[in-house]
Amino acid sequence: MPYTHQGQHYSIKKPVISIAVNKLKVVVKDQSGSQLFEFTDRNESKAFLTLLCQA
């Protein structure tokens, strides 16, 4: 499922197996593998997680 957050495009396939968060880095593991997303501040990472959980 493609997501657009603050002008950047992300592609995550359902089902999401796990999500790991460490400050400004988020690792999402889905059926196609793991993807690392890096953000510049905590508000961006929190907004991305909110967007991910709502879908």
Backbone torsions as a table, in degrees:
resi	resn	phi	psi	omega
1	MET	NA	123.1	180.0
2	PRO	-80.1	138.2	176.1
3	TYR	-120.9	146.3	172.0
4	THR	-121.6	121.5	-179.6
5	HIS	-134.2	116.9	180.0
6	GLN	49.7	46.0	174.4
7	GLY	84.4	-4.8	179.2
8	GLN	-105.7	143.6	-177.4
9	HIS	-104.7	132.9	179.5
10	TYR	-125.0	144.5	178.0
11	SER	-124.6	111.9	179.9
12	ILE	-125.9	130.1	-178.7
13	LYS	-97.3	139.1	177.2
14	LYS	-82.4	149.3	-0.8
15	PRO	-83.1	148.8	174.4
16	VAL	-80.6	125.2	-177.2
17	ILE	-84.2	-45.0	179.4
18	SER	-156.0	157.9	176.1
19	ILE	-132.5	128.0	177.1
20	ALA	-120.7	133.5	-177.1
21	VAL	-123.9	132.5	174.9
22	ASN	-140.7	95.2	-179.3
23	LYS	56.3	-99.6	-174.8
24	LEU	-102.5	6.8	-178.5
25	LYS	-116.6	137.0	178.0
26	VAL	-127.8	128.2	176.2
27	VAL	-111.8	123.7	179.4
28	VAL	-114.4	123.8	177.2
29	LYS	-105.9	120.2	178.1
30	ASP	-124.1	-168.6	-176.3
31	GLN	-66.5	-18.8	179.6
32	SER	-95.9	-4.2	178.9
33	GLY	129.4	-166.9	-178.6
34	SER	-98.8	144.2	177.5
35	GLN	-131.5	135.3	178.2
36	LEU	-101.5	129.4	176.1
37	PHE	-119.3	127.3	179.4
38	GLU	-114.0	135.9	-177.9
39	PHE	-121.2	163.6	-176.6
40	THR	-91.8	-21.9	174.6
41	ASP	-148.8	167.2	-174.7
42	ARG	-65.7	-32.7	179.7
43	ASN	-62.2	-37.9	177.6
44	GLU	-66.0	-43.5	-179.5
45	SER	-66.9	-38.6	177.6
46	LYS	-66.1	-40.5	178.5
47	ALA	-64.9	-38.5	177.7
48	PHE	-64.7	-42.9	178.8
49	LEU	-64.7	-38.4	176.3
50	THR	-62.8	-44.4	178.3
51	LEU	-62.3	-41.5	179.7
52	LEU	-65.1	-40.9	-178.5
53	CYS	-73.0	-27.6	-178.4
54	GLN	-76.0	-24.3	-176.2
55	ALA	-78.5	NA	NA
